[in-house]
Amino acid sequence: LKYSFASGLDNSEAIADTLAAYMAQTREPETVNRVYALYDALTPADLKAGAERYFTDRRLVVTTLSHEPLSAVESKAGSVDAFTERVVIRDPQVTMLLQKTSSPIINFRLLFRAGAAQDPEGKEGLAQLTASMISSAGSRQRSYEEIQKAFFPLAAFFGNQVDKEMTVFIGRTHKDNLLAYYDVIRGQLLEPGWSEDDFERVKTNQINAVKVDLRDNNDEELGKEVLYEMIYREHPYGHLNLGHVESLQRLTLDDVKHFYQANYGRGVLVAGLAGDFPEEFAKRLKRDLEGLPPGEMLREPLSSPQPVAGLEVEIVEKETRATAISFGFPIEVTRARQDFIPLWLVRSYFGEHRSTNSHLFQRLREVRGLNYGDYAYIEYFPRGMFQFHPDPNLGRRQQIFQVWIRPVVPENGHFALRAAMYELEKLVREGLTEEAFEATRNYLLKFVNILTKTQDRQLGYALDSRYYGIGDFTEFVRSGLEKLTLEEVNRVIRRHLQTENVKFAIITRDAQDLRRRLIENTASPIQYDAPKPDQVLAEDKVIGDLMLDFKPEKVKVRRLDEVFR
């Protein structure tokens, strides 16, 4: 608890939020010290007595959800006792990126320039499986259960994030526990245990992440990932990072070992370290990591995605209560390109993630109440439904422009799609006004600091800046925005955005009917529960009749079980 509490105090906002909760009780920050002094005074016997008093059958409520009637055995009252059973490059050197601060929290980011784009054909998901066999499995010295027990009292963290061209291992611990923590993760990184039991557990979890977490339970992320596979067919980016179910089922432990040897070399590694770490520790980390294989950096040319010709749609038929829509097309702009800053501003104006002020949000949600939110992106942004800001270390040499229409009721799905395309077409035709340009620029000049508000995020963005060959991200953005003009922004809109060649991914239950309506350009009037201004109703009529050229051969319906199969 103590170290977990300290880990959370890594930015001004978090400190203010934390103090407010304690000061609400006694109006003084000393409450924090008194609480932790009380914790220090507790003994295991005190905790046992508390558990025996409160965690009893009399206080227990068990809730079970079922499609079918439950049997008498399954519907019996629960028992606490039932839950207490124990379940037993040519010799390259490692590049270090060190950010020395006064924080007692030590952050690690070990970034390998390898990812899902290196998955062999027929073995999609291997990069993710390999990373999970490092961070979520045992080492030669410790079983995974022993590692979890070692981590718990340290309130420490060690995990991974795999994308197309990057795999990053992310760690965090308190300075007091640095050596004990490092002793554990060193074994996981450099001497994996390669246990068959771990392999079967991790592989099963990954298969379920595709089948259950993504396909069955997350229409929003499902639509976004279907769109990426559509855009990058027959391309190194052309499959889900988690992999496909059938390819995952074929993977073996030998496949994982081979991927580790081939792709986890010191020549493709940048080791990031931040916090008040001892200099000698940084040297030790470098020495240890230089025990990895050489791993020469091979930056092969990346083929372009197939050209998008016209409007192409994949409708995934699923028994679901709402319709989720994503659409987009490839763009050549990354942070390394000159047009990034102006296009980043356009994206923010049009659909800043979770911003109530963005144009799409105002027109689709605030004016019409269609859904929870509507956003636009020029960089890959997974897990958007769970967070406000993008994760670092998702660097790519190619990106797409994407619009995410969060789920709407099925009868409004066609209208919502048309409304977003109507607004995009208007943006391309008219550009930004001086007022919108200045307001968005002023917002981003402050917002960029929030993106790097924690030490860990600063480290992640520094690694990304090295990847793209730019300077400090916040300074890169601020200096770019300060020099930007409205004319340049509108030039970039005309150069990179369009509505003629677009791919759409839609998750809905009425797939065949929606396909027919798209092809026939059926009118899609919207009904409101409350009166709307005449101006809105007049615009609704224009949107509801908007002609979009969907060819029958380019509007396909897929069954859910075919997706990521």
N, C-alpha and C positions, 0 to 999 in steps of 0.2 A: 504493500500500500504506500509506503513512504517513497520508494523510488518511482512508482507509477505516478504519484502526486507530483514529484519534482519534474518528471519528464513532461508533464503537461504545461509547465510554466515556461514555455519557450517563445512567447510573444506577448505583446502588451494586451491584446484582446483577451487571451487566455488567462492572464494574471488578473485582469479586471473582473472577468466572469467568475473566476474561482473565489476571489476575495468577497465579491458581492454575496455569494451563497453563505459564507461564514459570518460576515459582518451583519447580515440580516438577523442573526440570532442574538448577538450581544453588542453590536455597533462598534466592534473593535477587531483589528486583524489578529490580536493575540489569541483569539479563539482557535486559530489553526494550531498554534503551539500546544494549547491545552488539549485539543483533540488527540494530537499525536503523542503527547505525554501519557494520556489515558491508554492509548494503544500499547505503548511501551510497558505499562504496568500490568497488562493482561497476561494470563498464563494459559497454557493449553487446557488446564482444568476449568478455568473460567469459561472458555469457549464451549467446552463439552457441556457444562452446566446450562449455558444458554441454549445450546442446541436441543438438549433433552427437555427444556422447558417449552420451547416454541415449535420445534419441528416434530410434531406429534400427529398421530392419525386423526385426532379430534380437529386439528386445524387444517388438515390436508384437503385440497380440492384437486381432482384429476379431471381434465377435459379431454375428450377424444372426439375427433371429427371423422365421420364415415359416410360414404355414399349409401351403404347398405345398412339394414338393421344390425345392431351388435348382438352377439350371442350373450347368454346369461353370464358366462365366465368373463367376457370382455367388459360387460357393463357393471360388474361388481365394484363396490367402493375400493379405492386404492389403499395401500398400506405403505408407510414409510419404510418398513423393513424390506419391502420388495425392491426398493430403490437403492439399498445400501450394500448389495452384493458386489464384491470386487471383481472386475473384469481385467482377469490377468492378460615466326619471322626469322630469320636466321639469328639465332641466339639473341632475340630482342630483350630489352630490359622492361620491367614493369613501370608504367607511367603512373606517377602519384599526383593527386590534386589535393592539397592540404589547405584547410581553412581553419586556422588557429583562432579560437575565441575564448572568452572567459566562462562559457557555459560548462557546468559540470556534466551535462548530457553529451555523450559521444555518439555521433551519427556516422554510420558506414554506408557507402554506396559503391559496390564493386561491379563495374559495368563492363560486360563483354560485348564486343561488336559482333554478335552472332545472335540469331533468333529464328523465328518461324520460317523466314525466307530460306534458311538452310535445311529445312526439313526435306529429306529425300522423297521423291515421288512414291506414293503408296504408303508413306510413313508420316503422314500429316499429324502433327501433335507431338512429335518426338522432342522438339526443343523444349516445350513446356514440361513434358514428362521428365526430361533430364534435370531441368531446374528444380522441379519438385522433389526429385530424388536426392537433391543436395539439401534444400532447406526444410523439407518435411520428412526426412528419413534419418536413420542412424549413421554413425561413423564406425570406423574399425574399433575405436575405443569405447563407444557408448551406444546402447540401443536407443531408439527414438523415445521410448518411455523414459529412459534415464535422462535424455536431453531435456524433455519437457519438465521433469522434476527439477533439474538444475536451473532452468530458466525461471521457474515460477517465483522463488523468493527474490530474484534479481529484478522482477518486473521488466524483463528484457524482451526484445523482439528480433526475429530473424525471418525474413520472407523473400519472395522473388516476384519479379514482374517480367513477363516475356512479351516482346512485340516482334515485328518483322525483322528488324536489324539490330535489336538490342535485347540483351538479357541482363537485368540488374538484380543483384542481391542486396537487400536493404536491411540494415541492422541498427539497433539502438540500445544503449545501456548507460547506466550512471558511471561516472568516473571511479567511484569507490569499487565498482565491480568489474572494471575493465578487463583485468587479467583473467579472472574466473570466466567471464563471458567469452573472451577471445579463445580461451583454451577449448571451449566447446565448439564454436563455429569454425575454428581452424581445422578441426578434425572433419567436420562436415564438408568443408570446401576442398581440402587437400587430400583427405583420406576417407572418401565415402565408404560406407559399409557394404553397399550393394546387396542388401538382404533381399531374398526372394519374398519374404513376408511383407517387407516395406514396399517392394515393387508392386505386388498384387494390390495392396491397400491404396497406394498412390494412383495406380492406373484405374482402379475401380472408381475412385473419387473423381478422376478427370473425365471418365466416361459419363458419370452421373452429372458432372457439371455441364456437359453438352446436352444430354438427354433430358435431365430433370430441371436443373437451374435455369438453363437458357431456353431450350425448346418449349418446355412445359410451363415454366413459371415466370418468364420475363419477355413479354411481347415487344417491349420497347428496345431492349438490347438485341433481341432476335432480329427485328427489322433492320436495325443499323448494320448488323454483321452480314445479313443476307445481301444488303446493298453493296458492301465491300467485295463480297465474292462475285457479284454480278459485274462490277466495274473492273475487277482484276482477274477475269477468266484467263487461264493459260499464262499466268504471270507468277513470279516468285511470291507476290503478295496475295495470291489467289485462293487462300484457304484460311479458315478460322484458326486463330492462334492456338486454341485448345485442341484443334484437330478434328477429324471426322470419326464417327463411332467405329466403323469397320476397320479403318486403319489403326486406330488405337487398340482394338482387340487383337490385331496381329503383332503388335510391338512386343519385343522381348527385352529381357535385361541386358543381353549382349548388344542390342541396338543402342540402349542408353549408354553403356560403357564406351562404345565406339564414338557416339556423338560427343561425349565428354572429352575424350582424348583428342578428337579432331577439332573441336571448337572452343575449348576452354584453355586457351594458351595465353601466356603472358604478353605476347605481341598484340593481342586484340583486347587487352584489359587496361582499363583506367581505374585505379583504386582511389576513391574519394573518402576523405576523413575530415570530420569537423568537430569542434569542441575544444575543451581544455585537455587535450591528450598530451602525455609526455613525449618529448622528441624521440627518446629511445624506443618508445612503442612504435612510432611511425617507421623507424628504421627496421625494427623487428618484423613488422607487417610486410614491408617491401622484400626483405630477405626471404620470408616464408613464401610469398607469392611467386618469387622467382624460381621456386621449385616446380612450378607448373611447366608443361611442355612449351616449346618455343611459340607455336601458333602464329605463323607469319600473317600479316594483314594482306588479304587478297580483296581488293576493292574492284570487283568485276563490274563492267557496265551493266546497268539495269535497263531491261527492255521497257519500252513504253507500253502502257495498257492499250488494248484494242480501241480503235476510235468508236465513239458513240454516234450512231447514225439514227437520228430521229428520237422518238420517245419509246422507251422499252420498259415493260412492267413485269414483275413477278409478284403474284398474289399467293401468299401462303394461307391455305385454308385451315382454320383452326377454330374449334369451338371455344370462343372467347366473347366477353361481354362488350369489348370496344374494338375500334379499328386503329391500328398504329401505322404510321406512314413515315418513310424516310425517302429522300430523293437527292440526287447529286450527279456530279460528273468530275472527271480528272482535271486537275490544274497543275501547272508546272512550278507554282510558287511554293518555296519553303523559306525558312528563316535566312537561308544563305542567298536568297534572290533579292534584287533591288525593290521589287514590288511588294515585298512582304508587309512592311509597315502600313502603306496605304490600304492594302487589302485587309489587313488585321483591323483597321479602323472601320472599314465597310462592314465587315462581319459583326463588329460590336454594335454598330448602328442598327443593322438589319436584324440581328438575332443573338445578342450577347447571352450566353448561358445563364439562366436563372435571373435575368434582369427584367424587372417589370417595365423598364423604360424603353426597351428595344422595340423596333417597329413591328415585327411580326407578333410579339407578345401583345402589344397594344391593339393591333387590328383583329387578331383571331381570338385572343382570350378576353381582353378588357372590354372591347366594343361588343363582341358577339358571344362571349362565354362558351366558346367551343370546347375548351379543354384546359389542362393545367398549365401548359406553356408551349412555346414554339421558338426554336432556336436555330442558329446557323453556325457553321464551323468551316475553318480552312485547314485545320490540323486534326488528326485522329484524336478522339475524345471518348474513350470507353468509360463505362460505369457512371455515365452522366446522371442517371436517376438517383445515385447515392451520394453525390457530392456537388459542391458549388464550383470548385476550381479544378482544372485539368492536372493530371499527374505529370511530373517530369519524366524524362528518360523513355519517351515514345518517339524518338527521332527517326525520321524517314526521309529518303531522298525523293519520294513522290507523295503527293497528297491529293485529296479531293475536296471540292466545295460540296457541302452537305447541308440540307435542311431537315430538321427533325420536328415532325408534328406529333406531339405527344397524343396518346389515344383519345379518340372522340367516339361518341355513340355511332354505331354503324350507319344509321340513316343520315348522318352528317359527314360521313367519310369522303364522299365524292365532292361535296361543297368545300370541305377543308382543303383537299388537294388543290382544287381550282383556286381557292383564295390565296394559298401560298404561292402558286405559280403566277397569279395575277399581280401580287405584290412584288415578286421577283422581276417580272416583265416591266413593271412600272419603275423599279429601281434602275434597271438597265437603260430604260428609255429616258428617264428624267435625271438620274443621278441624285446626289445629295444637295441640299440647299446650304447656303453659308451658315445659317443658324444651326442646322443639324450637324454640320461638320465641326463647328466650334464647340458645341455642347459635347459631342462624342470625344473630341480630342481632349478637352478639359477633364472629362471623366476618366479616360484611359491614363492620363498623366499621373493620376492618383491611384487608380486601380492596379497598375502594374506593381506597386509596392506590396499589395495584398497577395499577389501571386507568389511572392518570395518572402512571406512574413515569418516563416520559421527557419531555423537553422538547417533542417533537413531539406526543405524546399530550395533554399539558397544553394546547397550543395548539388542538388539534382539539376537545377537550372545552370549552374556552372559547368557541369558535365555536358549538358546539351549545347551550351555555347561553344565548348571546345569541339564538339561533333560538327556543328554548322560553320565553325570558323568565324564566329562573331565575338565581340567583346562581352562584358558584363551585360546580362539581359536587360536589367532595368535601365541602365544607361543607354544601351542600344535602342530601346523603345523610346525613351524620353527624347534623346537627341533626334531620332527619326521623326517623331511627332512634331517637335518644335520647328523643324525645317519643312514640314509638309504643307502643301497648298491644296485648296479645293479643286483646282484644275487637275492636279496630279491624281487626286482621289477619283475623280470622275473619268479620267483617262483609263485608270486601272480597272474600273467597273466595266467599261466598254471593251477592254481588252480580254478580261478573264471570265466575265459572267455572261450567261446567255440562257435562253429557255427553249432552244430548238432541239438540242441533243442532250437528253437527260434520261437517267435510269431511276426507276421507282421500285421500292420494296414495300409491300403492304401486307399486314397481318390482319385477317378478318375472318368472320364466320360465313359471310355471304359472298364467297369468292366468285362463283359463276355469275351471280346477278351483278356484282360490281364490274366484272369483266365486260358484260354486255353493255352496261351503262357507259363505261369508258369508251368502248368502240363506237357506240351509236351516238355519243355526245348527248345523252339524255339530259334534259334540264334537271338541275339539282337544287330546288328551292329549299330554304332553311326556315324552320318554324321556331318561334320564340315563345317563352313562357310569360314574357312581359313586353309591353310596347317598346318600340325602337324609333329613333328619329327618322323622319322621311329621307334624310340624306343617306343614312345607313341602308334603309330598305331599297333605295334606288341603286345603290352600289351592289347590294345583294343580288338584284336582278341581273346586273351585268356579269357578276361572278358566276351566278347559277347557270348562265347561258354561254359561258366562256368556251370557245371551240378549241379543243386540244386534239392534235392529230395522232390518235392511237390506232395503229394498224393491227388488224386481228392477229396476224402472225407474230406480233411483238408483245402481245399481252398474254402471258402464260399463267396458268394456275398450277400450284404444286401442293401436294399433300404434306402435312407437317412431318411425317416420318421419312420423307425424302430429303429433308433439309439436314445438311451436315451428316448425312448417312455414311 
